[in-house]
Amino acid sequence: MTETIGTQAIGAAAVRGRSREGIAERLARDLRDGYVVNLGVGIPLLIPRFIPDGTEVILHAENGVLGLGPPPPPDRADPDLTDAGKQPATLIRGAAIVDSAMSFAIVRGGHLDVTVLGALQVSAHGDLANWYVPGKNPAVGGAMDLVAGAREVWVVMEHVDRTGRPKIVAECTFPLTGRRVVTRVYTDLAVFRVTDGQLRLKECAPGVGPEAVRQRTAAPYVEDLSS
């Protein structure tokens, strides 16, 4: 294990990692049988199609679905049944539809094993910023309830933003959603875990080496690829 200080990514050569679907598939492999998991919008909503066979995961959407299934074929879509991103959804056997008050009672009552969210920034200590870019319209949603109520917070995102700036940073510069709440980060380039307030690189994406991750990460972390 080695401690690494990340560097700014602007100007770094492009590197091909996982697709958005690939990020969702990689996270889905870590979901355990029996988990109750909330899915945020964006990449998290790709996860239902990648739940491993034989693994029962109860997926929660904050709009009031408990038991979310994969997207339906286009000709079977029900306009009255959508996920949190307002996209057509299906239900698994035994699913429940509840009102908003009950949906957030599930969140605030500590009934979620994991919430999977996108992010604008994640800090070296697990701080999360994902609701507001200064100068643009805020989008609070239920993220603040989710990071406070779930046992674990797993982030899925591209490793850098559209301008090439790292999204894993020493300290978040955007307003925080939660402080020291993130436990895992899945990007197109790598998988990190946050243990005792310390960021640890656990895995590089296929075809991506540790140096490429280092060049595109602006936070100190421990390189722990052996376990």
C-alpha positions as a Markdown table, in Angstrom:
| # | Residue | x | y | z |
|---|---|---|---|---|
| 1 | Met | 0.0 | 0.0 | 0.0 |
| 2 | Thr | 1.3 | 3.4 | -0.9 |
| 3 | Glu | 0.0 | 6.9 | -0.2 |
| 4 | Thr | -0.5 | 8.9 | -3.3 |
| 5 | Ile | -1.1 | 12.6 | -3.9 |
| 6 | Gly | -3.3 | 13.2 | -6.9 |
| 7 | Thr | -2.7 | 15.8 | -9.5 |
| 8 | Gln | -4.9 | 18.0 | -11.7 |
| 9 | Ala | -6.2 | 16.3 | -14.9 |
| 10 | Ile | -6.4 | 19.3 | -17.2 |
| 11 | Gly | -4.2 | 18.7 | -20.2 |
| 12 | Ala | -3.9 | 14.9 | -19.5 |
| 13 | Ala | -4.3 | 12.7 | -22.5 |
| 14 | Ala | -7.7 | 11.1 | -22.9 |
| 15 | Val | -8.1 | 7.6 | -21.4 |
| 16 | Arg | -10.9 | 5.1 | -22.2 |
| 17 | Gly | -12.4 | 3.5 | -19.1 |
| 18 | Arg | -15.8 | 2.1 | -18.4 |
| 19 | Ser | -18.9 | 3.4 | -20.1 |
| 20 | Arg | -21.8 | 4.7 | -18.0 |
| 21 | Glu | -23.4 | 1.3 | -18.3 |
| 22 | Gly | -20.1 | -0.3 | -17.3 |
| 23 | Ile | -19.9 | 1.8 | -14.2 |
| 24 | Ala | -23.5 | 0.7 | -13.3 |
| 25 | Glu | -22.6 | -3.0 | -14.0 |
| 26 | Arg | -19.5 | -2.8 | -11.9 |
| 27 | Leu | -21.4 | -1.4 | -8.9 |
| 28 | Ala | -24.2 | -3.9 | -9.3 |
| 29 | Arg | -21.7 | -6.8 | -8.8 |
| 30 | Asp | -21.1 | -5.5 | -5.2 |
| 31 | Leu | -24.7 | -5.5 | -4.2 |
| 32 | Arg | -25.5 | -8.2 | -1.6 |
| 33 | Asp | -28.5 | -10.5 | -1.5 |
| 34 | Gly | -31.2 | -8.9 | 0.6 |
| 35 | Tyr | -30.0 | -5.3 | 0.3 |
| 36 | Val | -32.5 | -2.5 | 0.2 |
| 37 | Val | -31.0 | 0.1 | -2.1 |
| 38 | Asn | -32.1 | 3.6 | -3.1 |
| 39 | Leu | -31.2 | 4.7 | -6.6 |
| 40 | Gly | -30.7 | 8.4 | -7.5 |
| 41 | Val | -31.0 | 9.8 | -11.0 |
| 42 | Gly | -28.5 | 9.5 | -13.8 |
| 43 | Ile | -26.1 | 6.5 | -13.8 |
| 44 | Pro | -27.8 | 4.9 | -10.7 |
| 45 | Leu | -30.9 | 4.3 | -12.8 |
| 46 | Leu | -28.9 | 2.0 | -15.1 |
| 47 | Ile | -28.3 | -0.4 | -12.2 |
| 48 | Pro | -31.6 | -2.4 | -12.3 |
| 49 | Arg | -30.7 | -4.0 | -15.6 |
| 50 | Phe | -27.4 | -5.4 | -14.2 |
| 51 | Ile | -28.5 | -7.0 | -10.9 |
| 52 | Pro | -26.8 | -10.4 | -10.9 |
| 53 | Asp | -29.0 | -13.5 | -11.4 |
| 54 | Gly | -29.9 | -15.1 | -8.1 |
| 55 | Thr | -29.3 | -11.9 | -6.1 |
| 56 | Glu | -32.4 | -10.4 | -4.6 |
| 57 | Val | -32.0 | -6.6 | -4.2 |
| 58 | Ile | -35.0 | -4.4 | -3.2 |
| 59 | Leu | -34.6 | -1.2 | -5.2 |
| 60 | His | -36.2 | 2.0 | -3.8 |
| 61 | Ala | -37.0 | 5.1 | -5.7 |
| 62 | Glu | -37.9 | 8.2 | -3.8 |
| 63 | Asn | -41.0 | 8.9 | -5.9 |
| 64 | Gly | -42.6 | 6.0 | -4.0 |
| 65 | Val | -41.5 | 2.7 | -5.5 |
| 66 | Leu | -40.2 | -0.1 | -3.4 |
| 67 | Gly | -39.3 | -3.1 | -5.6 |
| 68 | Leu | -38.1 | -1.3 | -8.8 |
| 69 | Gly | -37.4 | -3.6 | -11.7 |
| 70 | Pro | -35.5 | -3.1 | -15.0 |
| 71 | Pro | -36.9 | -0.8 | -17.7 |
| 72 | Pro | -39.7 | -2.3 | -19.8 |
| 73 | Pro | -39.6 | -2.9 | -23.6 |
| 74 | Pro | -40.8 | 0.3 | -25.3 |
| 75 | Asp | -44.1 | -1.2 | -26.3 |
| 76 | Arg | -44.8 | -2.2 | -22.6 |
| 77 | Ala | -44.1 | 1.1 | -20.9 |
| 78 | Asp | -46.8 | 2.3 | -18.5 |
| 79 | Pro | -46.8 | 6.1 | -18.3 |
| 80 | Asp | -48.1 | 5.9 | -14.7 |
| 81 | Leu | -45.1 | 3.8 | -13.5 |
| 82 | Thr | -41.8 | 5.6 | -13.6 |
| 83 | Asp | -38.5 | 5.7 | -11.7 |
| 84 | Ala | -37.1 | 8.7 | -9.9 |
| 85 | Gly | -35.8 | 10.0 | -13.2 |
| 86 | Lys | -39.4 | 9.9 | -14.7 |
| 87 | Gln | -38.4 | 7.1 | -17.0 |
| 88 | Pro | -40.6 | 4.0 | -17.6 |
| 89 | Ala | -40.1 | 1.3 | -15.0 |
| 90 | Thr | -41.2 | -2.2 | -14.0 |
| 91 | Leu | -41.9 | -3.8 | -10.6 |
| 92 | Ile | -40.5 | -7.0 | -9.2 |
| 93 | Arg | -42.9 | -9.6 | -7.5 |
| 94 | Gly | -44.0 | -8.2 | -4.1 |
| 95 | Ala | -43.3 | -4.6 | -4.9 |
| 96 | Ala | -45.1 | -1.8 | -3.2 |
| 97 | Ile | -46.2 | 1.7 | -4.3 |
| 98 | Val | -46.3 | 4.2 | -1.5 |
| 99 | Asp | -46.9 | 7.9 | -1.1 |
| 100 | Ser | -44.1 | 10.5 | -0.7 |
| 101 | Ala | -44.5 | 10.6 | 3.1 |
| 102 | Met | -44.0 | 6.8 | 3.4 |
| 103 | Ser | -41.2 | 6.8 | 0.9 |
| 104 | Phe | -39.2 | 9.3 | 2.9 |
| 105 | Ala | -40.1 | 7.5 | 6.1 |
| 106 | Ile | -38.2 | 4.5 | 4.6 |
| 107 | Val | -35.3 | 6.9 | 4.0 |
| 108 | Arg | -35.3 | 8.7 | 7.3 |
| 109 | Gly | -36.1 | 5.6 | 9.3 |
| 110 | Gly | -32.8 | 4.0 | 8.5 |
| 111 | His | -34.2 | 1.2 | 6.4 |
| 112 | Leu | -31.8 | 1.6 | 3.4 |
| 113 | Asp | -28.6 | -0.4 | 3.3 |
| 114 | Val | -27.2 | 1.7 | 0.5 |
| 115 | Thr | -28.1 | 4.8 | -1.4 |
| 116 | Val | -26.4 | 5.2 | -4.9 |
| 117 | Leu | -26.0 | 8.8 | -6.0 |
| 118 | Gly | -24.3 | 10.8 | -8.6 |
| 119 | Ala | -21.8 | 13.5 | -7.6 |
| 120 | Leu | -20.3 | 16.8 | -8.6 |
| 121 | Gln | -17.4 | 16.4 | -6.2 |
| 122 | Val | -16.2 | 13.9 | -3.6 |
| 123 | Ser | -13.5 | 14.9 | -1.1 |
| 124 | Ala | -10.6 | 12.9 | 0.2 |
| 125 | His | -12.5 | 12.4 | 3.5 |
| 126 | Gly | -15.8 | 11.3 | 1.9 |
| 127 | Asp | -17.6 | 14.7 | 1.8 |
| 128 | Leu | -20.3 | 14.8 | -1.0 |
| 129 | Ala | -21.4 | 17.7 | -3.1 |
| 130 | Asn | -24.1 | 16.9 | -5.6 |
| 131 | Trp | -26.9 | 19.4 | -5.4 |
| 132 | Tyr | -25.7 | 22.8 | -6.5 |
| 133 | Val | -23.3 | 24.4 | -9.0 |
| 134 | Pro | -22.9 | 28.1 | -8.1 |
| 135 | Gly | -24.6 | 30.2 | -10.7 |
| 136 | Lys | -27.0 | 27.5 | -11.8 |
| 137 | Asn | -30.4 | 26.3 | -10.6 |
| 138 | Pro | -30.1 | 24.3 | -7.4 |
| 139 | Ala | -31.5 | 20.7 | -7.4 |
| 140 | Val | -31.7 | 19.6 | -3.8 |
| 141 | Gly | -34.2 | 16.7 | -4.3 |
| 142 | Gly | -33.9 | 14.1 | -1.5 |
| 143 | Ala | -30.1 | 13.8 | -1.4 |
| 144 | Met | -29.6 | 15.3 | 2.0 |
| 145 | Asp | -32.2 | 12.9 | 3.6 |
| 146 | Leu | -30.6 | 10.0 | 1.7 |
| 147 | Val | -27.0 | 10.6 | 2.9 |
| 148 | Ala | -28.2 | 11.1 | 6.4 |
| 149 | Gly | -30.5 | 8.0 | 6.5 |
| 150 | Ala | -28.7 | 5.3 | 4.5 |
| 151 | Arg | -26.1 | 3.0 | 6.2 |
| 152 | Glu | -23.8 | 3.5 | 3.2 |
| 153 | Val | -23.5 | 6.0 | 0.4 |
| 154 | Trp | -22.0 | 4.8 | -2.9 |
| 155 | Val | -21.2 | 7.4 | -5.5 |
| 156 | Val | -21.2 | 6.7 | -9.3 |
| 157 | Met | -19.8 | 9.3 | -11.6 |
| 158 | Glu | -17.3 | 10.1 | -14.4 |
| 159 | His | -13.8 | 10.6 | -12.9 |
| 160 | Val | -13.5 | 14.1 | -14.4 |
| 161 | Asp | -15.9 | 16.7 | -15.5 |
| 162 | Arg | -16.5 | 17.9 | -19.0 |
| 163 | Thr | -13.6 | 20.3 | -18.9 |
| 164 | Gly | -11.2 | 17.6 | -17.6 |
| 165 | Arg | -11.2 | 18.8 | -14.0 |
| 166 | Pro | -11.0 | 16.0 | -11.3 |
| 167 | Lys | -14.2 | 15.3 | -9.4 |
| 168 | Ile | -12.4 | 13.6 | -6.6 |
| 169 | Val | -10.7 | 16.5 | -4.8 |
| 170 | Ala | -8.9 | 17.3 | -1.6 |
| 171 | Glu | -11.8 | 19.5 | -0.4 |
| 172 | Cys | -15.1 | 20.1 | -2.1 |
| 173 | Thr | -15.5 | 23.6 | -3.4 |
| 174 | Phe | -19.3 | 23.2 | -4.2 |
| 175 | Pro | -21.9 | 23.4 | -1.4 |
| 176 | Leu | -22.0 | 20.1 | 0.6 |
| 177 | Thr | -24.8 | 17.6 | 0.6 |
| 178 | Gly | -23.2 | 15.7 | 3.5 |
| 179 | Arg | -19.9 | 15.7 | 5.4 |
| 180 | Arg | -17.9 | 12.4 | 5.6 |
| 181 | Val | -20.9 | 10.4 | 4.3 |
| 182 | Val | -19.4 | 8.6 | 1.2 |
| 183 | Thr | -18.2 | 5.1 | 1.7 |
| 184 | Arg | -17.5 | 4.0 | -1.9 |
| 185 | Val | -16.8 | 5.7 | -5.3 |
| 186 | Tyr | -17.3 | 4.0 | -8.6 |
| 187 | Thr | -16.0 | 5.9 | -11.7 |
| 188 | Asp | -15.2 | 5.1 | -15.3 |
| 189 | Leu | -11.5 | 4.7 | -14.2 |
| 190 | Ala | -11.5 | 3.2 | -10.7 |
| 191 | Val | -13.2 | 2.0 | -7.5 |
| 192 | Phe | -12.4 | 3.8 | -4.2 |
| 193 | Arg | -13.5 | 3.1 | -0.7 |
| 194 | Val | -13.4 | 5.5 | 2.2 |
| 195 | Thr | -12.2 | 3.9 | 5.4 |
| 196 | Asp | -11.8 | 5.8 | 8.6 |
| 197 | Gly | -11.9 | 9.0 | 6.7 |
| 198 | Gln | -9.2 | 8.0 | 4.3 |
| 199 | Leu | -9.7 | 7.5 | 0.5 |
| 200 | Arg | -8.3 | 4.1 | -0.7 |
| 201 | Leu | -7.9 | 3.1 | -4.4 |
| 202 | Lys | -9.1 | -0.5 | -4.5 |
| 203 | Glu | -9.4 | -1.2 | -8.2 |
| 204 | Cys | -8.6 | 0.3 | -11.6 |
| 205 | Ala | -10.9 | -0.3 | -14.6 |
| 206 | Pro | -9.8 | -2.7 | -17.3 |
| 207 | Gly | -7.1 | -1.1 | -19.4 |
| 208 | Val | -6.5 | 1.7 | -16.9 |
| 209 | Gly | -3.4 | 1.8 | -14.9 |
| 210 | Pro | -2.7 | 3.5 | -11.5 |
| 211 | Glu | -0.8 | 6.3 | -13.1 |
| 212 | Ala | -3.8 | 7.3 | -15.2 |
| 213 | Val | -6.0 | 7.4 | -12.1 |
| 214 | Arg | -3.3 | 9.4 | -10.2 |
| 215 | Gln | -3.1 | 12.0 | -13.0 |
| 216 | Arg | -6.9 | 12.6 | -12.9 |
| 217 | Thr | -7.4 | 12.6 | -9.1 |
| 218 | Ala | -6.9 | 15.8 | -7.1 |
| 219 | Ala | -7.1 | 14.2 | -3.7 |
| 220 | Pro | -4.6 | 12.3 | -1.6 |
| 221 | Tyr | -5.4 | 8.6 | -1.3 |
| 222 | Val | -3.8 | 5.3 | -0.4 |
| 223 | Glu | -3.1 | 2.9 | -3.3 |
| 224 | Asp | -4.5 | -0.4 | -1.9 |
| 225 | Leu | -4.9 | -2.6 | -5.0 |
| 226 | Ser | -3.8 | -5.9 | -3.4 |
| 227 | Ser | -7.1 | -6.7 | -1.6 |
